[in-house]
Amino acid sequence: MKNGRKGLNPYLDFFGVTLDELKDGYARFRMPVRPEYLQGAGAMQGGLIVALADEAIAHAMMTQLTPEEGLTTIELKSNFLAGVSEGELIAAATVFKKGQSLVIGDCLVTDQRERKICRVSATFLLLKKKQE
């Protein structure tokens, strides 16, 4: 994914999401605001913005997993700060805390002018893969 390879995450490919940066406890993604993503009032549909943040947080968390660990989202909280109807969204996510069974992360979604669009906090369940 860091090398721009397509097909690893069909969801990201479908929505035109690209990885900007990935390092320990941090991920930054970009997503175009396309006309087909707008709701009836002409603003980007909020669920798509939250989904972008969820993916960014998950990828930030993945940088801190062992090979025996996996993740699944169990809680999301979003605060919509402004509407957006064109341009690009940038989702910058960080890991707040990794515990024994839960991981907490945060994401700020901005537009290309650095205007704050949405703030998302998430809790993920840390999954332990069974030993074979």
Backbone torsions as a table, in degrees:
resi	resn	phi	psi	omega
1	MET	NA	-39.3	179.1
2	LYS	-60.1	-27.6	-178.3
3	ASN	-91.0	6.5	177.8
4	GLY	83.7	12.8	-179.1
5	ARG	-67.9	129.0	179.3
6	LYS	-87.1	160.1	175.2
7	GLY	93.9	-11.7	179.1
8	LEU	-74.0	-31.4	179.4
9	ASN	-139.8	93.1	-176.8
10	PRO	-56.9	-33.1	178.6
11	TYR	-59.0	-49.0	-179.8
12	LEU	-63.4	-41.6	179.1
13	ASP	-61.5	-44.8	-176.7
14	PHE	-60.4	-40.7	-177.5
15	PHE	-92.1	5.1	176.6
16	GLY	72.1	25.4	-179.1
17	VAL	-80.6	133.8	177.8
18	THR	-124.2	148.5	178.1
19	LEU	-84.4	127.0	177.6
20	ASP	-94.4	-47.4	-175.2
21	GLU	-154.5	143.1	178.0
22	LEU	-145.0	120.0	176.5
23	LYS	-149.0	179.9	-174.9
24	ASP	-53.6	113.4	176.3
25	GLY	74.4	15.5	-175.2
26	TYR	-147.5	139.9	173.1
27	ALA	-146.0	143.2	175.9
28	ARG	-133.6	125.3	-179.8
29	PHE	-119.8	157.3	174.3
30	ARG	-123.9	146.6	179.0
31	MET	-143.8	130.3	177.6
32	PRO	-72.0	149.7	170.9
33	VAL	-95.6	106.5	-176.9
34	ARG	-103.3	153.2	179.7
35	PRO	-54.3	-34.8	-178.7
36	GLU	-74.4	-5.6	177.3
37	TYR	-95.6	-2.8	-176.8
38	LEU	-85.7	145.6	175.0
39	GLN	-90.4	-175.9	-172.6
40	GLY	-58.3	-28.9	-179.3
41	ALA	-85.1	0.5	176.5
42	GLY	90.9	6.6	177.6
43	ALA	-107.2	156.2	178.5
44	MET	-59.6	136.5	-179.8
45	GLN	-62.9	128.3	-173.0
46	GLY	-61.2	-35.1	179.7
47	GLY	-62.3	-32.4	177.6
48	LEU	-69.4	-35.6	177.8
49	ILE	-66.6	-44.3	179.5
50	VAL	-65.8	-39.2	178.0
51	ALA	-62.0	-39.3	175.8
52	LEU	-60.4	-45.8	179.2
53	ALA	-63.5	-41.5	178.7
54	ASP	-58.5	-44.8	178.1
55	GLU	-64.4	-42.4	179.8
56	ALA	-62.9	-44.6	179.1
57	ILE	-62.6	-45.9	-179.9
58	ALA	-58.1	-43.1	-179.5
59	HIS	-69.1	-35.4	174.5
60	ALA	-61.2	-41.4	179.6
61	MET	-67.3	-38.4	-178.6
62	MET	-59.1	-26.3	179.8
63	THR	-68.3	-13.8	-177.9
64	GLN	-112.3	9.7	179.8
65	LEU	-88.0	152.0	169.2
66	THR	-87.4	166.4	178.5
67	PRO	-60.0	-21.1	-178.7
68	GLU	-89.4	1.2	-175.3
69	GLU	-113.0	148.7	173.5
70	GLY	-136.3	179.5	-175.8
71	LEU	-139.3	154.1	166.0
72	THR	-150.0	139.8	-180.0
73	THR	-69.4	132.5	175.3
74	ILE	-119.4	-14.8	179.9
75	GLU	-158.6	138.8	175.4
76	LEU	-134.9	139.7	172.5
77	LYS	-129.2	128.6	-178.6
78	SER	-125.1	143.6	172.4
79	ASN	-121.9	114.1	176.8
80	PHE	-83.3	127.0	-173.3
81	LEU	-108.5	-26.0	179.6
82	ALA	-163.4	154.2	174.7
83	GLY	-87.5	160.6	178.2
84	VAL	-144.6	138.7	-178.4
85	SER	-129.9	-1.0	178.2
86	GLU	-159.2	167.3	176.4
87	GLY	94.8	-134.4	-172.7
88	GLU	-144.6	146.5	174.3
89	LEU	-105.7	142.2	175.9
90	ILE	-121.9	122.2	-179.6
91	ALA	-110.5	113.7	179.3
92	ALA	-110.1	117.7	-174.0
93	ALA	-120.2	146.6	176.9
94	THR	-134.0	154.4	172.6
95	VAL	-85.5	124.6	177.5
96	PHE	-84.3	-47.7	179.9
97	LYS	-157.8	134.3	172.5
98	LYS	-110.8	117.9	178.1
99	GLY	-105.7	-160.9	-179.1
100	GLN	-74.7	-32.6	-178.0
101	SER	-130.7	-14.0	-179.0
102	LEU	-128.0	150.5	173.6
103	VAL	-129.5	132.7	-179.3
104	ILE	-113.3	135.0	179.6
105	GLY	-139.0	163.6	-179.1
106	ASP	-132.7	153.0	178.3
107	CYS	-146.6	137.6	171.7
108	LEU	-114.4	123.3	177.8
109	VAL	-101.6	125.5	178.5
110	THR	-123.1	168.3	171.6
111	ASP	-95.2	-177.7	-175.9
112	GLN	-66.5	-14.5	176.9
113	ARG	-96.9	10.6	-179.5
114	GLU	68.6	21.6	175.0
115	ARG	-78.6	131.4	-178.2
116	LYS	-72.8	122.7	-176.5
117	ILE	-104.9	-44.6	-175.6
118	CYS	-157.2	140.1	174.5
119	ARG	-115.4	130.8	-177.3
120	VAL	-129.8	134.0	171.3
121	SER	-116.2	142.2	-176.8
122	ALA	-140.9	148.1	172.1
123	THR	-117.1	131.1	178.4
124	PHE	-117.6	144.2	173.3
125	LEU	-84.8	130.0	177.7
126	LEU	-83.9	118.6	-178.1
127	LEU	-98.6	133.5	176.2
128	LYS	-99.5	120.0	178.7
129	LYS	-73.4	139.7	-179.0
130	LYS	-70.4	138.0	176.6
131	GLN	-75.3	138.0	-179.2
132	GLU	-98.8	NA	NA
